Amino acid sequence: MTTEDAPEDPAAKPVARRGMTFRKSSKTAAPTPEQSRRQANVLQSAWRHFGEPGPVIAFLNTRHSALDGQPLHLAIESDEGLERVQALLEQMTPKA
């Protein structure tokens, strides 16, 4: 039996779409313009300080005892939180 004579594997066929697909609605609210502004500010501050994506992501998503929380969450939550995170970045040793 050659590969031309072999029956086709049904799993190898592309699956036809059935109508239009929509994303399910999220149960969380979209960020407010103020939250988006604070998020952008903290990302810019962290990027200027670290200069590489890995340390920026680690810093923003790791709980810091000096802040008693995750920097990204605190910064998005309020202007005071943003100021606390930016002050911590200023206290940290700058990148080489």
JODAQUI-V460372 format. One record per residue. N is the residue number from 0. RES is the residue in one letter. SS is DSSP state (~ for helix, > for strand, _ for the rest). PHI is phi in degrees with one decimal (NA if undefined). Layout:
BEGIN
n=N res=RES ss=SS phi=PHI
n=N res=RES ss=SS phi=PHI
END
This chain:
BEGIN
n=0 res=M ss=_ phi=NA
n=1 res=T ss=_ phi=-95.4
n=2 res=T ss=_ phi=-64.8
n=3 res=E ss=_ phi=-72.0
n=4 res=D ss=_ phi=-85.8
n=5 res=A ss=_ phi=-70.0
n=6 res=P ss=_ phi=-67.1
n=7 res=E ss=_ phi=-71.6
n=8 res=D ss=_ phi=-77.9
n=9 res=P ss=~ phi=-63.0
n=10 res=A ss=~ phi=-72.2
n=11 res=A ss=~ phi=-80.8
n=12 res=K ss=_ phi=-77.3
n=13 res=P ss=_ phi=-67.2
n=14 res=V ss=_ phi=-86.1
n=15 res=A ss=_ phi=-74.7
n=16 res=R ss=_ phi=-78.1
n=17 res=R ss=_ phi=-109.4
n=18 res=G ss=_ phi=71.1
n=19 res=M ss=_ phi=-87.4
n=20 res=T ss=_ phi=-109.1
n=21 res=F ss=_ phi=-125.7
n=22 res=R ss=_ phi=-74.5
n=23 res=K ss=_ phi=-71.0
n=24 res=S ss=_ phi=-70.3
n=25 res=S ss=_ phi=-80.3
n=26 res=K ss=_ phi=-85.8
n=27 res=T ss=_ phi=-97.1
n=28 res=A ss=_ phi=-75.8
n=29 res=A ss=_ phi=-67.9
n=30 res=P ss=_ phi=-64.6
n=31 res=T ss=_ phi=-74.1
n=32 res=P ss=~ phi=-58.5
n=33 res=E ss=~ phi=-66.4
n=34 res=Q ss=~ phi=-64.1
n=35 res=S ss=~ phi=-64.1
n=36 res=R ss=~ phi=-63.2
n=37 res=R ss=~ phi=-65.1
n=38 res=Q ss=~ phi=-61.9
n=39 res=A ss=~ phi=-62.2
n=40 res=N ss=~ phi=-63.3
n=41 res=V ss=~ phi=-68.7
n=42 res=L ss=~ phi=-65.2
n=43 res=Q ss=~ phi=-64.5
n=44 res=S ss=~ phi=-63.0
n=45 res=A ss=~ phi=-66.1
n=46 res=W ss=~ phi=-64.8
n=47 res=R ss=~ phi=-62.8
n=48 res=H ss=~ phi=-73.2
n=49 res=F ss=~ phi=-93.7
n=50 res=G ss=_ phi=76.0
n=51 res=E ss=_ phi=-139.9
n=52 res=P ss=~ phi=-65.1
n=53 res=G ss=~ phi=-58.2
n=54 res=P ss=~ phi=-63.7
n=55 res=V ss=~ phi=-62.1
n=56 res=I ss=~ phi=-62.4
n=57 res=A ss=~ phi=-61.7
n=58 res=F ss=~ phi=-62.1
n=59 res=L ss=~ phi=-67.2
n=60 res=N ss=~ phi=-106.2
n=61 res=T ss=_ phi=-103.8
n=62 res=R ss=> phi=-66.7
n=63 res=H ss=> phi=-115.2
n=64 res=S ss=_ phi=-64.9
n=65 res=A ss=_ phi=-63.5
n=66 res=L ss=_ phi=-100.1
n=67 res=D ss=_ phi=58.8
n=68 res=G ss=> phi=169.4
n=69 res=Q ss=> phi=-84.8
n=70 res=P ss=~ phi=-54.0
n=71 res=L ss=~ phi=-62.0
n=72 res=H ss=~ phi=-64.0
n=73 res=L ss=~ phi=-64.7
n=74 res=A ss=~ phi=-66.3
n=75 res=I ss=~ phi=-70.2
n=76 res=E ss=~ phi=-63.9
n=77 res=S ss=_ phi=-159.2
n=78 res=D ss=~ phi=-64.9
n=79 res=E ss=~ phi=-62.1
n=80 res=G ss=~ phi=-62.4
n=81 res=L ss=~ phi=-60.5
n=82 res=E ss=~ phi=-62.7
n=83 res=R ss=~ phi=-63.9
n=84 res=V ss=~ phi=-66.9
n=85 res=Q ss=~ phi=-65.1
n=86 res=A ss=~ phi=-65.5
n=87 res=L ss=~ phi=-63.2
n=88 res=L ss=~ phi=-59.8
n=89 res=E ss=~ phi=-66.6
n=90 res=Q ss=~ phi=-76.4
n=91 res=M ss=_ phi=-71.3
n=92 res=T ss=_ phi=-61.7
n=93 res=P ss=_ phi=-64.1
n=94 res=K ss=_ phi=-63.2
n=95 res=A ss=_ phi=-79.8
END
